[in-house]
Amino acid sequence: MDYITELTEKGGKAKLAARKLATLSTAVKNQALLAMAAALADNQAVIIAANAKDIAQARENGMAKPLVDRLMLDETRIKAIADGLRQIAALPDPVGESISGWLRPNGLKVTKMRVPLGVIGIIYEARPNVTVDAAGLCLKAGNAVILRGGSEAIHSNTAIASILANAAQAAGVPAGAIQLIETTDRLAVTAMLKLNQYLDVIIPRGGAGLIKTVVENSTVPVIETGTGVCHTFVDAAADLTMAQDIAFNAKVSRPGVCNAMETLLVHEKIAPQFLPAMLERYIQAGVEIRGCTQTMTYHTAVKPATEADWAAEFLDLILAVRVVGSLDMALDHIAAYSTRHSEAIVTCDYDNANRFQQEVDAAAVYVNASTRFTDGFEFGFGAEIGISTQKLHARGPMGLPELTSIKYIVNGNGQIR
Amino acid sequence: MDYITELTEKGGKAKLAARKLATLSTAVKNQALLAMAAALADNQAVIIAANAKDIAQARENGMAKPLVDRLMLDETRIKAIADGLRQIAALPDPVGESISGWLRPNGLKVTKMRVPLGVIGIIYEARPNVTVDAAGLCLKAGNAVILRGGSEAIHSNTAIASILANAAQAAGVPAGAIQLIETTDRLAVTAMLKLNQYLDVIIPRGGAGLIKTVVENSTVPVIETGTGVCHTFVDAAADLTMAQDIAFNAKVSRPGVCNAMETLLVHEKIAPQFLPAMLERYIQAGVEIRGCTQTMTYHTAVKPATEADWAAEFLDLILAVRVVGSLDMALDHIAAYSTRHSEAIVTCDYDNANRFQQEVDAAAVYVNASTRFTDGFEFGFGAEIGISTQKLHARGPMGLPELTSIKYIVNGNGQIR
C-alpha cells in the first residue's frame, strides 16, 4: 500500500472512530486500558521477537549503544509499560466535565463542557514505549490516535499497535481508535503534516530536528514539545548549601532530558564563596564547564564559553556558567537565551523571588527547587504526553486535560436574536 | 523601508514591549484604554480625513457599495469604536489569575497562573474598526500586538494605529505595544506568517480565502476563526411555531455572518406540516431555497440542491434544505458537512435533545435557540476577538481569557530530584 492510500484510509477510519469515542463511557475506556495491559503481557513473546528484529537491524546499522538500549524491550520493560496503562485507567476521565456554566439574561443556559480533541497524530522517534503511552492517554481522553514512530522501531511498534488495537476493539472501543502508520517511507511524515482533513492536532515527540521539521511544515495545528535551555540563577542572597545541591541536581541527575539545567548564572557578590566548590563538585562528577571570563578565574578546568554555548541545549554533562552583576542581568540573560521551558532562582530574598517568578516567561518558574521537577508525574498529573514549550493550548507538562478541547452546550426555549 | 526590515524592527520592539506588558498593572492598562478612547474622539477629524482617502481610492477601484460602507468612518462610528475601548477597560483583567494550585507530597507548591500570550499578530481585511478592537483587547490581556490590515484601509489604519500607540504610550504603556505594518506589499503577509522569532500566535480575521492562506502557510501557531456552515435540525417532536421562528431568525436576521444558518434539516414526519409555510415565509423574505427532491415537493419555487450546496457557506439570502428520515440521518449530515461552528436542534424530546448535544461536534450546540447567539457579547464575555473554529487553545467565541496563556509558579525550600 502506498503511503497516501494508507494515510487517507487510516485518517478516514480515525475520524469515524473519533465520533464514537467522544461518547464512549468511562467504564468501557477503562476496561479497554486494562485489557490492553493484559494483552501486552500475554503477547510478550511476540513483542520481544519483533523487537529482536529491530535490535538486530540497529546493530547492523551501527546504532550507538545508548540508543540501542532505549530501543530494547524485555519482560521487565514490557511489564512497566503495561503498568503505565493500568495507571491511566485509574486516572479520572476528563471528558464530560462541566468547566463552567451560567444563565444569560435572555434565559439561555450556557455550559462549557470538556470534550475530546478528536483525532491526534503523534510523530515520535525510536522508543517503542511511546506507542503504548500515547495510545493509552489518547484513548482515555476519548481521542482516536494515529501513531508514526521511527523506522528503527517499526517491527516492535507494528506488533505492539496491533496487540493494543485488537485488545481495545474486543473491549468495545471502535475500530480505528488506535492505528499505526506502517510504511517507513519518510514522505509519509510530510504527508501526515498536511492531513488537516482528518487530524485535529499533531504532537511531535523527539529531538530538536524532528520538532523543527514538524513546526515548519505542518498545516495541522501542532503542540510543540521539548527543547529546554533551562537556567538556574544563584542570587546574592542564596543559601549556598541549598544552591549547590539544587544546581548540582539540575545538571547531573539526568543530563539528557529537557528539564535539565544547561546554564548556571551566579551573582557576582557570592561568586567567590560559591563557585570554587561548586565547579570542583561538577568537575569531579565529570561535567565539562564552559564559563565566562569571570567564571574562568574560579577554576583552572573551566573552558571559555562561546556565544553558541549560551543558546545550547547540551543534553549532556556540559554546563555553561556565567557570573552576572545583578538580578536584572540574570533576567536579561534568561530573556535572551531561554527556550521558556523551566527556570529557577535560588534566593532567600522575598522581593527577588517574586520578581523572578513574575518576570521570567517560561512554562515553569521555580524558587529554591530544581528545574528537574517539570514533569507530569512530579506535578501530580499521573500521566504525561509531553512538555509543551509553546504558549497556545497547553504549556508545561501535558496530562489528560491537555488532550481535550471544549464545546459550549446552549439550552434555550425559543430564543431568537 | 522594505517589508523585511519593517517586520524585523517591529517584531523586536513588540517582543521587548511584551516583557514589560506582562507585569503592567491593571490600573495603567485601563487608564491607557480610556486615553486611547479619548484620543480617537479628539482626533476624529484626522481619522475622517485619512478615511476619505481610502474611500476615494475604493470608489476609483470600483469597490462594491456594501464594502465601501464597511470601510467608511464617520463621527457616529468613531464614537462607537471608542466606546468599545471603554467597555474593554471595564472588563476584569485576566492576567495574574490563579487558575489552580496544590501542594505536592515533597512540599513543592505549584500554582497555575494566567499570563499574557506575548506578541499577537492580527491579519485582517478592510474594516478599520478591527484595528481598534484588536489593539484594545490585546492590551487589556497584556499582549503586544502587530496589526496587518487590508491595503484598502491603509490610510485609516495608519492614522488610527498612530493615535492609539501615542495615547497608550503617554499613559504608561511601553513603546512597541501597538504597531501596524504600514507597507501594503502582499509579501509582508507571507513573511509575517514565518515570524516565529517574534510572534507567539497569529489570528486571521476575514473571509475564507484569507483564513486558508494563513492556515496553510503559517509556521507561527494560528487560531483559525470564521467559517460557519451551520445547521438547524427541526425534529419530529418540535414545537413548529418555535421551530419556524428559530429557523427564520437563524437565516434571515443577518445572513452575512458566520453564525447564520446555511442548511435547514427537517424530519420527514413533520415536513408536510412544517415546510410549506416555512418555505413560503423564506421566499417572501427574498431567500433563495435549494432543496433535496422531497423539499421540492413542498414549494414550486425550490431549486434543486447540488452536492456543493450542502458544503456551502452562502453568507447570503440562500438556504439549503433537506428532509431527513431520522435524528441519526441529521447527525450524519451534520458530521459530513458542518464546519463545527454552531449547530441547533429544535425539539421537545428530552432524549433527542441530549443526544444531539452529546454527539454533535461543534463549538456551540443549541437546543431550541437560534445559532445566531454564538458571539462573545451574547455569551456574556463583554468582548470578542473572533470565533475559533479549531479545537486547540480556544473554541467558539474568544474573549480576554482566550488571549492568555498560563505558567506554573513553583515554590520550594531546597527540593531536588
Interface residues (C-beta under 8 A of the other chain):
Chain A: R19 A22 T23 W102 R104 L108 V110 V115 L117 G118 N196 D200 V201 V215 E216 T219 P221 V222 I223 D239 M242 D245 I246 F248 N249 A250 S253 A335 A353 Q357 Q358 E359 D361 A362 A363 A364 V365 Y366 V367 N368 A369 S370 R372 F373 T374 E378 F379 G380 Q390 K391 L392 H393 R395 G396 S405 I406 K407 Y408 I409 V410 N411 G412 N413 G414 Q415 I416 R417
Chain B: R19 A22 T23 W102 R104 L108 V110 V115 L117 G118 N196 D200 V201 V215 E216 T219 P221 V222 I223 D239 M242 D245 I246 F248 N249 A250 S253 A335 A353 Q357 Q358 E359 D361 A362 A363 A364 V365 Y366 V367 N368 A369 S370 R372 F373 T374 E378 F379 G380 Q390 K391 L392 H393 R395 G396 S405 I406 K407 Y408 I409 V410 N411 G412 N413 G414 Q415 I416 R417
